[in-house]
């Protein structure tokens, strides 16, 4: 019999601004980032070096959610998470190191630090930003590995309904819809919902004998969100509610025993209230938010779920607040100030043959920051300083900062330099998990440097070369000799990335990207971090139809001291505008049916055929 989850309190979380101006919503810290825009033209690269994808192109490429959208970027790696869903890796930074924001609010799960990218439908997305460098102090605490920021669609605007549905040969069915409408006076409403069901046959590998067995896993999730928005010429008020129910079956992680990990159910809620207005030449605003998760996770010895080996009953939550102010300094220059605080709490009951162990933990961290953005002719500078203020764990406050400068000596050439120092406190699971946690873990602190050169000799050619180094003090990693997490010392990641893009706005265009990165010391391996990555693509576009072919190579990676060999995949997509309002897309993923491991005991799915339809009605 399935146990009922703990009592779920629907608390608060989401965002101040899904403003019409993404640059204003971002603040001065977000000036030089990889950007996927939901409302721009079809050019992948803007004049200031930002990578872009329009909402129309997301529909044409068949992206259904945030995970699909991010997977279109060569610089970003999207991979299956150990407990279901997908997560993003940025230059070796992942999970707790990467901050994921929806309208400015952190959405990583309060206990594990995971974020399920599939929970955000593409019909809700106005704009996505991906910073491969550490977060600015103006972004709040955390984010030494990078930032993924999502701006969702405003409730304000013309009445609109946008819907998308898709089906895949892997057994996945999805549907999503977003609608908005004006209410009385200056009020407006946006509502959205998404649902998915999947049944996947997973081939498992016995680590002892090397034999394989097939397990069919099923899962489902549903999300619903509502935004109530007030907009006047001077002020804005936004209230958001989001709820989710999820059930999934997954191969267990290394710290869980058994053959199958069943999560049933997982209930989540986020909500927030935010307001902003003009005051004495400043733009000032504040928000409060919260996030709560209730989850029952059972590990079974057998795929038939008849022999339970262990279970976890989790209740975790987060509350947070932010206040900010900024003002123009003339032209495009600006001054910004921000105060934030996030507090997490969790309680878990872990049961196995030895009995039940109950653990509880709490933590929190604040950030005080100030930043300035200066634009003078061909020169731009962003300088942000902050102070991280941990509220638990015995850590002392530490300074943080991010400095980005760029110069365009000629119209066809841009030079950019980035320096940053950023840290993060351990997640509650890293501190309090009875299996692998350590309450004495210290914060990770990262020093980062980057140099980039971008050339645009013609309108149809762009070339970029970037070198970076990230030095992390006290990296938190699993140590097999302790069978627990530990601060493993100083770990340095260094790499180089090259990209070439040809005729992105023409009928036929294409490009290629390559990255090489390694880390030291060699004794400290970073899981799922490939040394080599390469990608090439060719696109054909006509007025009402088009397609893209993409070849990707991923080098060898490790999974808890097991080496997974490199592999090459071929993906093809084709789209057609059936009517002026409806677009249909066919995707062929892993067309050559390459066989490789996505985790040490699990083979990745083979060839997948997916078909999707999206329509927009005003």
Wavefront OBJ file of the C-alpha trace (Angstrom):
o trace
v 0.000 0.000 0.000
v 1.323 3.411 -0.920
v 1.886 5.741 2.005
v 0.244 9.159 2.021
v 2.596 12.156 1.843
v 3.072 14.528 4.707
v 0.778 17.474 5.113
v 1.528 19.976 2.334
v 1.288 23.681 3.114
v 0.953 25.785 -0.017
v 3.414 28.599 0.512
v 4.769 31.472 -1.584
v 7.193 31.888 -4.503
v 7.622 33.572 -7.860
v 8.568 36.660 -9.417
v 8.583 40.314 -9.517
v 8.878 41.141 -13.135
v 8.058 39.610 -16.416
v 8.408 43.064 -17.803
v 8.242 44.005 -21.439
v 11.887 45.040 -21.220
v 14.098 42.044 -20.480
v 17.135 44.292 -20.030
v 15.312 46.277 -17.327
v 14.230 43.079 -15.591
v 17.772 41.759 -15.588
v 19.586 44.727 -14.095
v 23.140 45.715 -14.894
v 24.650 42.383 -13.946
v 23.184 40.574 -16.955
v 24.704 42.612 -19.772
v 26.944 40.040 -21.440
v 25.196 36.709 -21.462
v 24.121 33.930 -23.768
v 20.448 34.677 -24.393
v 17.556 32.696 -25.784
v 14.848 35.267 -26.439
v 11.219 34.298 -26.803
v 10.265 37.330 -28.907
v 13.190 38.284 -31.139
v 13.817 37.673 -34.815
v 15.331 34.556 -36.273
v 18.973 35.664 -35.954
v 20.860 33.464 -33.499
v 23.394 36.212 -32.796
v 22.661 39.863 -32.064
v 24.958 42.779 -32.758
v 26.209 42.726 -29.152
v 27.210 39.050 -29.221
v 24.215 37.452 -27.522
v 23.017 34.052 -28.747
v 19.297 34.070 -29.405
v 16.362 31.882 -30.303
v 12.902 33.300 -30.985
v 9.708 31.823 -29.649
v 8.780 31.022 -33.254
v 12.007 29.068 -33.719
v 11.408 27.168 -30.470
v 8.077 26.078 -31.930
v 9.660 25.156 -35.261
v 12.390 23.119 -33.556
v 9.778 21.281 -31.469
v 10.945 22.456 -28.036
v 8.253 21.587 -25.506
v 9.773 22.823 -22.261
v 12.806 24.587 -20.796
v 14.948 21.450 -21.063
v 14.301 21.211 -24.822
v 14.997 24.924 -25.301
v 18.345 24.821 -23.451
v 19.383 21.697 -25.342
v 19.399 23.787 -28.533
v 22.441 25.727 -27.281
v 25.851 24.173 -28.066
v 27.330 25.795 -24.938
v 24.857 24.050 -22.615
v 24.622 20.386 -21.704
v 21.224 19.021 -20.647
v 21.265 15.516 -19.144
v 18.932 13.221 -17.183
v 18.856 13.861 -13.441
v 19.264 10.974 -11.024
v 15.799 11.414 -9.551
v 13.877 12.027 -12.779
v 13.623 15.036 -15.059
v 16.619 16.832 -16.529
v 19.291 19.181 -15.259
v 21.767 21.541 -16.870
v 25.588 21.590 -16.713
v 27.531 24.771 -17.506
v 31.287 24.358 -17.962
v 31.446 21.734 -15.243
v 29.064 23.574 -12.910
v 25.842 21.797 -12.083
v 23.069 21.380 -9.566
v 23.919 23.419 -6.458
v 26.484 25.501 -8.385
v 24.035 26.675 -11.084
v 21.243 29.036 -10.103
v 17.941 28.643 -11.952
v 15.650 31.657 -11.656
v 12.076 32.027 -12.868
v 11.240 35.729 -12.968
v 14.043 36.345 -10.486
v 13.052 33.646 -7.964
v 15.286 30.574 -7.327
v 13.385 27.381 -8.173
v 15.916 24.705 -7.198
v 14.393 22.181 -4.822
v 15.037 23.249 -1.180
v 16.546 19.914 -0.039
v 18.355 18.269 -2.973
v 19.157 21.442 -4.881
v 17.861 19.851 -8.116
v 15.708 21.700 -10.622
v 13.364 19.935 -13.012
v 13.668 21.775 -16.318
v 10.672 19.899 -17.736
v 8.280 21.610 -15.299
v 8.336 24.890 -17.287
v 6.408 24.674 -20.589
v 7.652 26.604 -23.593
v 4.226 28.269 -23.919
v 5.002 30.163 -20.684
v 8.487 31.284 -21.737
v 9.088 34.809 -22.990
v 12.870 34.800 -22.629
v 15.685 32.582 -21.381
v 19.139 33.821 -20.377
v 22.108 31.590 -19.731
v 25.207 33.090 -18.130
v 28.154 30.701 -18.369
v 30.074 32.891 -15.916
v 29.206 33.022 -12.191
v 26.171 34.968 -11.077
v 26.492 38.589 -10.087
v 25.941 39.535 -6.428
v 22.898 41.399 -7.791
v 21.419 37.985 -8.679
v 21.399 37.035 -4.988
v 23.288 34.330 -3.135
v 24.785 31.303 -4.924
v 25.337 30.627 -8.602
v 29.152 30.197 -8.778
v 28.667 27.802 -11.723
v 26.388 30.023 -13.807
v 22.814 31.246 -14.087
v 19.763 30.134 -16.060
v 17.133 32.850 -15.892
v 13.634 32.483 -17.315
v 11.281 35.404 -17.881
v 7.721 34.161 -18.330
v 5.012 35.850 -20.337
v 3.297 38.872 -18.849
v -0.406 38.721 -18.092
v -0.695 42.181 -19.619
v -1.291 42.496 -23.359
v -3.698 41.440 -26.052
v -5.874 38.418 -25.362
v -3.996 35.314 -26.445
v -4.171 31.523 -26.261
v -1.099 29.450 -27.043
v -1.204 25.637 -26.986
v 1.217 22.836 -27.792
v 0.970 19.046 -27.819
v 3.498 16.372 -28.718
v 3.958 12.625 -28.866
v 7.165 10.585 -29.060
v 7.950 6.983 -29.915
v 9.723 6.708 -26.548
v 6.272 6.690 -24.931
v 6.020 10.350 -23.955
v 2.841 12.380 -24.415
v 2.800 16.069 -23.479
v 0.408 18.987 -23.679
v 0.678 22.608 -22.584
v -1.438 25.738 -22.886
v -1.155 29.369 -21.805
v -3.923 31.973 -21.934
v -4.080 35.613 -20.904
v -6.792 38.245 -20.824
v -7.450 41.720 -19.488
v -9.705 42.073 -16.452
v -11.362 45.167 -15.011
v -9.326 48.376 -14.981
v -5.550 47.874 -14.986
v -5.726 44.223 -13.911
v -4.988 41.235 -16.129
v -4.777 37.457 -15.725
v -2.571 34.724 -17.161
v -3.218 31.018 -16.610
v -1.258 28.022 -17.856
v -1.191 24.261 -17.481
v 1.002 21.434 -18.690
v 0.835 17.691 -18.398
v 2.980 14.769 -19.458
v 2.912 10.996 -19.317
v 5.757 8.703 -20.265
v 6.415 4.974 -20.392
v 10.041 4.204 -21.132
v 11.803 0.882 -21.480
v 15.174 1.240 -19.691
v 17.977 -1.256 -20.195
v 19.824 -1.738 -16.899
v 23.326 -3.161 -16.512
v 24.261 -5.427 -13.630
v 27.505 -3.856 -12.271
v 28.683 -7.223 -10.909
v 28.060 -9.598 -13.798
v 27.676 -7.181 -16.683
v 24.361 -8.728 -17.753
v 21.485 -6.500 -18.845
v 17.785 -6.458 -18.069
v 14.924 -4.295 -19.282
v 12.619 -2.345 -16.990
v 9.610 -0.398 -18.206
v 9.159 2.757 -16.158
v 6.092 4.971 -16.148
v 5.666 8.501 -14.934
v 3.387 11.482 -15.108
v 3.428 15.094 -14.037
v 1.046 18.002 -14.148
v 1.652 21.689 -13.476
v -0.667 24.660 -13.258
v 0.129 28.350 -12.796
v -1.847 31.559 -12.379
v -0.614 35.156 -12.556
v -2.641 38.204 -11.480
v -1.043 41.454 -12.597
v -1.715 45.160 -12.064
v -0.024 47.628 -14.383
v -0.204 51.408 -14.436
v 2.021 54.094 -15.930
v 4.056 54.201 -12.712
v 3.621 50.962 -10.779
v 3.264 47.227 -11.176
v 2.040 44.467 -8.841
v 2.373 40.763 -9.683
v 1.011 37.770 -7.766
v 1.969 34.257 -8.902
v 0.844 30.770 -7.870
v 2.270 27.502 -9.207
v 1.482 23.925 -8.250
v 2.679 20.521 -9.418
v 2.023 16.829 -8.893
v 4.564 14.322 -10.151
v 5.023 10.555 -10.163
v 8.040 8.807 -11.668
v 10.074 5.607 -11.748
v 13.834 5.889 -12.183
v 17.021 3.864 -11.866
v 18.276 4.552 -8.344
v 21.219 6.797 -7.566
v 24.399 5.390 -6.055
v 23.285 6.294 -2.526
v 20.000 4.315 -2.865
v 19.908 0.556 -2.958
v 17.723 -1.583 -5.186
v 16.795 -1.731 -8.847
v 14.040 0.879 -9.095
v 13.428 4.239 -7.426
v 9.716 5.144 -7.352
v 8.681 8.703 -6.481
v 4.973 8.674 -5.781
v 3.763 11.260 -5.171
v 5.767 14.492 -5.290
v 3.716 17.601 -4.549
v 5.222 21.050 -4.997
v 4.016 24.631 -4.751
v 5.511 28.057 -5.319
v 3.974 31.491 -4.926
v 5.077 35.098 -4.718
v 3.935 38.654 -4.379
v 5.964 41.477 -5.911
v 5.548 45.211 -6.409
v 7.566 47.943 -8.099
v 7.135 51.690 -8.560
v 9.009 54.870 -9.358
v 10.164 56.972 -6.406
v 12.292 60.135 -6.586
v 14.174 59.145 -9.735
v 14.675 55.558 -8.522
v 12.879 52.409 -9.542
v 12.214 50.534 -6.296
v 10.655 47.143 -5.711
v 10.226 44.269 -3.275
v 9.011 40.691 -3.344
v 8.329 37.807 -0.983
v 8.149 34.205 -2.083
v 8.157 30.611 -0.918
v 8.493 27.056 -2.165
v 7.457 23.793 -0.551
v 7.890 20.146 -1.567
v 6.416 16.931 -0.172
v 7.803 13.714 -1.637
v 7.647 9.959 -0.974
v 10.564 8.026 -2.532
v 10.727 4.222 -2.395
v 13.637 2.043 -3.572
v 12.753 -1.501 -4.618
v 14.968 -4.536 -4.991
v 12.947 -5.763 -7.986
v 11.391 -4.066 -10.978
v 7.938 -5.423 -10.043
v 7.994 -3.208 -6.918
v 7.221 -6.126 -4.597
v 10.335 -5.927 -2.346
v 10.943 -2.548 -0.718
v 14.554 -1.930 0.332
v 14.321 1.650 1.630
v 12.101 4.705 1.586
v 12.317 8.426 2.197
v 9.492 10.740 3.257
v 10.545 14.347 2.698
v 9.023 17.699 3.584
v 11.143 20.704 2.564
v 10.523 24.375 1.986
v 12.001 27.774 1.299
v 10.971 31.321 2.138
v 12.654 34.380 0.715
v 12.486 38.113 0.266
v 14.204 40.730 -1.857
v 14.301 44.520 -2.037
v 15.981 46.466 -4.802
v 16.423 49.941 -6.233
v 18.136 51.333 -9.300
v 18.359 54.594 -11.199
v 19.780 55.778 -14.526
v 23.082 57.621 -14.559
v 22.632 59.100 -18.011
v 22.436 57.367 -21.372
v 22.568 53.589 -20.906
v 24.496 53.792 -17.614
v 22.785 52.710 -14.400
v 23.210 52.189 -10.657
v 21.565 49.243 -8.857
v 21.268 48.084 -5.228
v 19.773 44.867 -3.863
v 19.143 42.985 -0.600
v 18.039 39.326 -0.614
v 17.515 36.492 1.866
v 16.603 32.834 1.341
v 15.931 30.364 4.152
v 15.503 26.591 3.675
v 14.173 23.901 6.004
v 13.655 20.153 5.669
v 12.575 17.085 7.601
v 13.080 13.533 6.353
v 12.090 10.053 7.554
v 14.459 7.431 6.092
v 13.365 3.827 6.557
v 15.229 0.590 5.807
v 15.651 -2.842 7.385
v 17.414 -1.261 10.377
v 14.501 1.033 11.193
v 13.559 4.658 10.656
v 15.881 7.629 11.062
v 14.395 11.117 11.252
v 16.595 14.087 10.398
v 15.831 17.782 10.378
v 17.843 20.733 9.176
v 17.615 24.392 8.279
v 19.822 26.985 6.674
v 19.789 30.386 5.131
v 21.890 32.935 3.315
v 21.518 36.607 2.492
v 23.246 38.945 0.061
v 23.768 42.705 0.060
v 24.933 44.049 -3.309
v 25.521 47.198 -5.309
v 26.417 47.491 -8.980
v 27.052 50.036 -11.684
v 26.831 49.743 -15.453
v 28.725 52.281 -17.553
v 28.432 52.694 -21.326
v 30.755 55.155 -23.044
v 30.921 54.926 -26.821
v 32.627 51.645 -27.727
v 33.368 50.718 -24.098
v 31.062 48.997 -21.590
v 31.714 48.109 -17.968
v 29.652 46.313 -15.317
v 31.052 46.289 -11.783
v 29.083 44.555 -8.997
v 30.115 44.042 -5.368
v 28.356 42.094 -2.640
v 28.597 40.453 0.766
v 27.270 36.914 1.320
v 25.744 36.481 4.785
v 25.256 32.786 5.750
v 22.743 32.304 8.560
v 23.619 28.701 9.504
v 26.453 26.199 9.380
v 28.986 28.320 11.233
v 30.394 29.971 8.103
v 31.619 33.561 8.226
v 30.429 36.227 5.732
v 32.563 36.589 2.621
v 32.874 39.235 -0.125
v 31.680 38.595 -3.688
v 32.021 40.471 -6.949
v 31.746 40.393 -10.727
v 33.487 42.661 -13.227
v 32.726 42.577 -16.968
v 34.342 44.931 -19.468
v 34.123 44.997 -23.259
v 35.461 47.170 -26.034
v 34.641 47.288 -29.729
v 37.726 48.801 -31.405
v 36.068 48.374 -34.821
v 32.520 47.441 -35.724
v 33.517 43.899 -36.713
v 35.430 43.039 -33.513
v 34.547 42.825 -29.809
v 36.947 42.029 -26.947
v 35.495 41.057 -23.565
v 36.981 40.188 -20.170
v 35.173 38.808 -17.107
v 36.370 38.316 -13.533
v 34.229 37.058 -10.665
v 34.344 35.678 -7.137
v 31.230 33.844 -5.927
v 30.310 31.182 -3.389
v 27.488 28.922 -2.302
v 26.434 27.301 0.951
v 25.912 23.489 0.964
v 22.409 22.225 0.272
v 20.422 20.722 3.143
v 20.877 17.266 1.654
v 24.652 17.733 1.502
v 24.642 18.599 5.193
v 21.905 16.436 6.666
v 21.346 13.339 4.487
v 21.705 10.273 6.770
v 23.290 8.328 3.892
v 25.965 10.712 2.590
v 25.576 14.073 4.389
v 28.099 15.927 6.556
v 26.926 18.803 8.758
v 30.477 20.210 8.933
v 30.687 20.953 5.187
v 32.045 24.417 4.422
v 30.797 26.694 1.612
v 32.261 26.412 -1.880
v 33.992 29.576 -3.118
v 34.860 30.130 -6.767
v 37.259 32.517 -8.488
v 36.592 32.878 -12.208
v 38.248 34.537 -15.212
v 37.294 34.672 -18.894
v 38.603 36.267 -22.092
v 36.527 36.306 -25.283
v 36.988 37.583 -28.833
v 34.078 37.872 -31.255
v 34.498 38.780 -34.928
v 31.795 39.627 -37.461
v 33.621 40.430 -40.707
v 30.345 40.229 -42.665
v 26.656 40.073 -41.841
v 26.696 36.354 -42.698
v 29.729 35.304 -40.667
v 30.418 35.242 -36.935
v 33.401 33.659 -35.199
v 34.052 33.548 -31.463
v 36.872 32.249 -29.272
v 36.623 32.082 -25.462
v 39.044 30.917 -22.795
v 38.044 30.493 -19.161
v 39.294 29.234 -15.809
v 37.236 28.464 -12.694
v 39.066 27.744 -9.419
v 36.791 26.353 -6.693
v 37.917 26.225 -3.083
v 36.312 23.452 -1.048
v 34.456 21.719 -3.908
v 31.801 19.406 -2.475
v 32.030 15.909 -3.993
v 31.277 12.289 -3.091
v 34.261 10.357 -1.713
v 34.019 6.596 -1.984
v 36.503 5.978 0.843
v 34.171 7.848 3.212
v 30.940 6.893 1.420
v 29.932 10.479 2.050
v 30.186 13.990 0.647
v 33.220 16.082 1.568
v 35.037 19.311 0.751
v 37.706 17.790 -1.503
v 40.007 20.815 -1.706
v 40.808 23.243 -4.509
v 39.677 22.128 -7.982
v 40.449 24.125 -11.114
v 38.492 23.857 -14.366
v 39.999 25.476 -17.443
v 38.830 25.385 -21.020
v 38.553 26.936 -24.428
v 35.510 27.262 -26.679
v 35.292 28.114 -30.392
v 32.204 28.795 -32.495
v 31.538 29.627 -36.129
v 28.155 30.637 -37.521
v 27.335 31.066 -41.223
v 24.389 32.888 -42.797
v 21.925 32.499 -39.892
v 19.298 34.654 -41.635
v 19.675 33.082 -45.092
v 17.735 30.267 -46.717
v 20.639 27.900 -46.000
v 22.834 28.422 -42.942
v 24.891 26.466 -40.481
v 27.688 26.476 -37.994
v 30.010 24.538 -35.750
v 31.142 24.699 -32.127
v 33.918 22.960 -30.206
v 35.007 23.061 -26.579
v 37.865 21.509 -24.654
v 38.076 21.592 -20.876
v 39.916 19.729 -18.160
v 40.326 20.016 -14.417
v 42.851 19.326 -11.724
v 43.921 17.715 -9.537
v 43.267 14.501 -11.437
v 42.444 12.644 -8.223
v 39.244 14.681 -7.936
v 36.954 13.724 -10.792
v 33.954 15.856 -11.756
v 31.140 13.522 -12.733
v 29.548 13.871 -16.184
v 32.124 16.464 -17.261
v 33.481 15.712 -20.771
v 36.866 17.006 -21.904
v 35.731 17.282 -25.541
v 32.447 18.462 -27.001
v 31.716 19.263 -30.635
v 28.643 20.164 -32.620
v 27.811 21.004 -36.220
v 24.485 22.016 -37.724
v 22.899 22.846 -41.058
v 19.572 24.644 -41.416
v 17.286 25.195 -44.386
v 14.458 27.668 -44.146
v 11.791 28.722 -46.590
v 8.716 30.829 -46.067
v 6.423 28.129 -44.681
v 8.785 25.207 -43.986
v 12.301 24.325 -42.965
v 14.545 21.923 -41.142
v 17.746 21.466 -39.158
v 20.271 18.626 -38.979
v 22.663 18.525 -36.038
v 25.608 16.221 -35.281
v 26.927 16.202 -31.701
v 29.931 14.520 -30.137
v 30.319 14.135 -26.384
v 33.601 12.837 -24.985
v 34.048 10.304 -22.207
v 32.748 11.174 -18.724
v 32.814 9.567 -15.289
v 29.870 8.512 -13.131
v 30.999 7.850 -9.565
v 34.414 6.540 -10.682
v 32.976 4.577 -13.632
v 34.036 5.752 -17.116
v 31.310 6.198 -19.721
v 32.675 6.186 -23.270
v 32.174 9.078 -25.674
v 29.490 8.973 -28.344
v 28.141 10.759 -31.430
v 24.475 11.430 -32.180
v 22.568 12.805 -35.163
v 19.330 14.758 -34.721
v 17.064 16.010 -37.510
v 13.987 18.208 -37.265
v 11.574 19.533 -39.894
v 8.720 22.002 -39.530
v 5.883 23.346 -41.609
v 3.441 26.179 -41.051
v 0.171 24.365 -41.648
v -1.859 27.577 -41.264
v -0.795 31.115 -40.299
v -1.527 30.173 -36.678
v -0.480 26.508 -36.509
v 3.021 25.002 -36.834
v 3.775 21.278 -36.975
v 7.209 19.798 -36.234
v 8.752 16.351 -36.735
v 11.912 15.488 -34.751
v 14.188 12.484 -35.216
v 16.532 12.208 -32.231
v 19.561 9.900 -32.296
v 18.683 9.064 -35.882
v 21.589 6.606 -36.233
v 20.390 4.747 -33.114
v 23.755 5.102 -31.343
v 24.124 2.927 -28.252
v 25.740 4.563 -25.217
v 25.369 4.943 -21.456
v 23.576 7.920 -19.957
v 24.569 6.640 -16.482
v 26.862 3.858 -15.341
v 24.087 1.264 -15.084
v 21.663 2.637 -17.668
v 21.721 2.750 -21.467
v 20.365 5.888 -23.139
v 17.267 5.502 -25.309
v 17.878 4.760 -28.959
v 16.202 6.446 -31.893
v 13.217 8.591 -30.898
v 10.615 10.025 -33.267
v 8.564 12.946 -31.945
v 5.757 14.957 -33.494
v 4.381 18.223 -32.110
v 1.812 20.854 -33.028
v 1.652 24.418 -31.699
v -1.011 27.031 -32.293
v -1.491 30.664 -31.230
v -4.800 32.513 -31.301
v -5.234 36.213 -30.498
l 1 2 3 4 5 6 7 8 9 10 11 12 13 14 15 16 17 18 19 20 21 22 23 24 25 26 27 28 29 30 31 32 33 34 35 36 37 38 39 40 41 42 43 44 45 46 47 48 49 50 51 52 53 54 55 56 57 58 59 60 61 62 63 64 65 66 67 68 69 70 71 72 73 74 75 76 77 78 79 80 81 82 83 84 85 86 87 88 89 90 91 92 93 94 95 96 97 98 99 100 101 102 103 104 105 106 107 108 109 110 111 112 113 114 115 116 117 118 119 120 121 122 123 124 125 126 127 128 129 130 131 132 133 134 135 136 137 138 139 140 141 142 143 144 145 146 147 148 149 150 151 152 153 154 155 156 157 158 159 160 161 162 163 164 165 166 167 168 169 170 171 172 173 174 175 176 177 178 179 180 181 182 183 184 185 186 187 188 189 190 191 192 193 194 195 196 197 198 199 200 201 202 203 204 205 206 207 208 209 210 211 212 213 214 215 216 217 218 219 220 221 222 223 224 225 226 227 228 229 230 231 232 233 234 235 236 237 238 239 240 241 242 243 244 245 246 247 248 249 250 251 252 253 254 255 256 257 258 259 260 261 262 263 264 265 266 267 268 269 270 271 272 273 274 275 276 277 278 279 280 281 282 283 284 285 286 287 288 289 290 291 292 293 294 295 296 297 298 299 300 301 302 303 304 305 306 307 308 309 310 311 312 313 314 315 316 317 318 319 320 321 322 323 324 325 326 327 328 329 330 331 332 333 334 335 336 337 338 339 340 341 342 343 344 345 346 347 348 349 350 351 352 353 354 355 356 357 358 359 360 361 362 363 364 365 366 367 368 369 370 371 372 373 374 375 376 377 378 379 380 381 382 383 384 385 386 387 388 389 390 391 392 393 394 395 396 397 398 399 400 401 402 403 404 405 406 407 408 409 410 411 412 413 414 415 416 417 418 419 420 421 422 423 424 425 426 427 428 429 430 431 432 433 434 435 436 437 438 439 440 441 442 443 444 445 446 447 448 449 450 451 452 453 454 455 456 457 458 459 460 461 462 463 464 465 466 467 468 469 470 471 472 473 474 475 476 477 478 479 480 481 482 483 484 485 486 487 488 489 490 491 492 493 494 495 496 497 498 499 500 501 502 503 504 505 506 507 508 509 510 511 512 513 514 515 516 517 518 519 520 521 522 523 524 525 526 527 528 529 530 531 532 533 534 535 536 537 538 539 540 541 542 543 544 545 546 547 548 549 550 551 552 553 554 555 556 557 558 559 560 561 562 563 564 565 566 567 568 569 570 571 572 573 574 575 576 577 578 579 580 581 582 583 584 585 586 587 588 589 590 591 592 593 594 595 596 597 598 599 600 601 602 603 604 605 606 607 608 609 610 611 612 613 614 615 616 617 618
